[in-house]
């Protein structure tokens, strides 16, 4: 986390999965919220959805796009975190992030099923 903060402050963009390395799938953790608090950068949730894919039997059900499959990126509204956020605000923002992520996931599912 300290290295990510240093790199963001140096001007490098940062991206990582908000559901963490162990899941559960699509469940936002507080790490991105703390990072946003420390850097002043908003959190932008997004989902990449493919029309056709192979799915790995793992906790996150990793999807590998099939050749020539179309894909779309679905963004949600950014979530900003004040620098003076206490634990209650961090949890509130994590819940907001979760809602935005759910919204992007649902839009992706609707696109793929249409």
C-alpha positions in Angstrom: 0.0 0.0 0.0 2.8 2.4 0.9 4.5 1.8 -2.5 1.2 2.3 -4.3 0.7 5.7 -2.6 4.2 6.7 -3.5 3.8 5.8 -7.1 0.4 7.5 -7.4 1.8 10.7 -5.9 4.7 10.5 -8.5 2.0 10.6 -11.2 1.7 6.9 -12.2 -1.8 5.6 -12.8 -2.9 2.7 -10.6 -5.4 -0.1 -11.1 -6.1 -3.3 -9.2 -9.0 -5.6 -8.5 -11.2 -4.3 -5.7 -12.3 -7.8 -4.7 -8.8 -8.7 -3.5 -6.7 -11.7 -4.3 -8.9 -14.1 -2.5 -12.5 -12.9 -3.1 -15.3 -13.3 -2.8 -15.9 -12.4 -6.4 -17.2 -8.8 -6.9 -17.0 -8.0 -3.2 -15.2 -4.6 -2.8 -12.7 -4.4 0.0 -11.7 -1.3 1.9 -8.1 -1.2 0.5 -9.1 1.0 -2.5 -11.0 3.3 -0.2 -8.0 3.8 2.0 -5.8 4.4 -1.0 -8.2 7.0 -2.3 -8.2 8.7 1.1 -4.4 8.8 1.3 -3.9 10.1 -2.3 -7.0 12.2 -3.0 -7.6 10.3 -6.2 -11.2 9.0 -6.8 -12.0 5.3 -7.4 -13.3 4.4 -10.8 -14.9 1.0 -10.9 -15.1 -0.8 -14.2 -15.9 -4.3 -15.6 -14.7 -5.8 -18.9 -17.4 -8.1 -20.4 -16.7 -10.4 -23.3 -19.3 -11.9 -25.6 -17.7 -15.3 -25.8 -15.2 -16.7 -23.4 -13.8 -19.7 -21.6 -14.3 -19.7 -17.9 -11.7 -21.1 -15.4 -12.9 -23.1 -12.4 -11.5 -20.8 -9.7 -13.0 -18.6 -7.0 -13.2 -15.6 -9.3 -14.4 -17.6 -12.4 -11.7 -15.9 -14.5 -12.9 -15.4 -18.1 -10.5 -15.8 -21.1 -11.9 -14.2 -24.2 -12.3 -16.5 -27.2 -10.6 -15.3 -30.5 -12.4 -12.6 -32.3 -14.9 -12.1 -29.5 -16.1 -8.6 -28.9 -15.7 -7.0 -25.5 -17.0 -3.9 -23.8 -15.8 -1.9 -20.8 -18.5 -0.7 -18.4 -17.6 2.2 -16.1 -19.4 3.4 -13.0 -19.4 6.9 -11.5 -16.2 7.7 -9.6 -16.2 7.5 -5.8 -14.3 10.2 -3.9 -13.1 9.8 -0.3 -12.3 12.8 1.9 -8.8 12.9 3.4 -10.3 13.2 6.9 -12.5 10.1 6.5 -12.9 8.1 9.7 -13.7 4.4 9.9 -17.4 5.0 9.5 -16.9 7.1 6.4 -14.5 4.5 5.0 -17.2 1.8 5.4 -19.8 4.1 3.9 -17.5 4.7 0.8 -16.8 1.0 0.6 -20.5 0.4 0.4 -20.9 3.1 -2.2 -18.0 1.5 -4.2 -19.8 -1.9 -3.9 -23.0 -0.4 -5.3 -21.2 1.2 -8.2 -19.4 -2.1 -8.9 -22.7 -4.0 -8.8 -24.2 -1.5 -11.2 -21.3 -2.0 -13.7 -21.5 -5.8 -13.4 -25.2 -5.8 -14.1 -24.9 -3.5 -17.1 -22.2 -5.9 -18.5 -24.4 -8.9 -18.0 -27.4 -7.2 -19.7 -25.2 -6.3 -22.7 -23.8 -9.9 -23.0 -27.3 -11.5 -22.7 -28.9 -9.2 -25.3 
